[in-house]
């Protein structure tokens, strides 16, 4: 027979949704944030984004083709999305060679080591980002100022992020212009700036049913409530740093997040708590990446003990 027949147990469900369509939807949802990054950081943002996408695609192709002996899966757009997410977690003045190292770590270690798409335990883009942060802390914490460096790349004028200034007691929460934080006119990684652009993407993902509200809302609500309890400025905690990008686009990764809605809420609440703890009492001013990776590791445990109702199961009245 020229066509293989796949035999599997019931239930059998057919859907027009494919991996390529899902990845494309997420990429479309990121376009407002990408457009804002290009507007604010100019040529540096373009170089980092193109390098990260190309680096991830080429790395996945080479590993699939020559190391694993498999048909390359770059056509499903997952490598493109990983590269785009990695780029948005980086400063716009990061050298090309450093970006490429992040691509190799993200795809080679964070994804392909576990068997490729659907098998990875941790979010690949965050694996690459955290590796670069720990290995190249100076380059990864040198933030170009938006609107002042659109024609500059490696020699861009830099400054501290809002969370960094808060950590060093250079400013207070009352000194932060929340409107600038929401619009993107502040220093940080390309995906940290512009909460409004990220929220537009969030609405798109909800309308296309690519994600549900459970994880992002659980993270944001937990950060808001925890910040209120410890006396931190809620608006600053929500609008600064990588919280929006992480809650909407990173923590909701199908592979590394829980399957049940109850599990998603537990997962999101814990990410929110860990994020605030690291921000307030940790050595780093930002903790979203670490919080998501920690809970990625806990996801199998959540799936084991917090399971969705079995298909066709009825609730028996007491």
Number of C-alpha atoms within 10 A of each C-alpha: 4 4 5 6 7 5 6 7 5 6 7 6 5 5 5 5 9 10 13 13 14 19 19 17 17 20 21 15 21 26 16 18 26 24 14 21 29 21 16 25 26 21 19 25 29 19 19 28 25 15 21 31 23 17 24 30 25 18 22 23 20 14 19 20 14 11 9 13 10 11 10 16 16 17 12 17 18 23 30 23 21 27 31 25 27 27 31 28 24 28 26 35 26 22 16 16 10 16 26 21 16 29 34 21 24 30 30 22 18 22 25 21 14 14 14 18 16 12 13 19 18 24 26 28 29 26 23 27 24 20 16 21 16 10 12 12 12 11 16 22 19 22 24 31 22 25 17 14 21 20 12 17 21 13 11 20 15 17 17 17 23 26 24 19 15 19 19 12 10 10 14 16 18 10 11 17 14 16 13 14 23 22 15 27 17 24 26 31 24 30 29 28 30 25 25 18 24 25 19 15 24 25 15 18 22 12 11 13 12 17 21 17 17 19 27 27 17 21 29 22 16 21 26 21 15 17 22 14 10 10 9 17 15 16 18 23 22 21 24 25 27 23 26 26 28 23 24 24 21 24 29 23 15 13 17 24 27 29 17 16 16 17 23 26 19 21 24 29 22 19 31 30 21 21 25 24 17 17 21 19 10 14 10 12 21 23 23 28 24 17 22 28 22 15 23 24 15 16 22 16 13 21 17 10 9 17 14 12 10 7 7 7 7 8 7 5 4 3
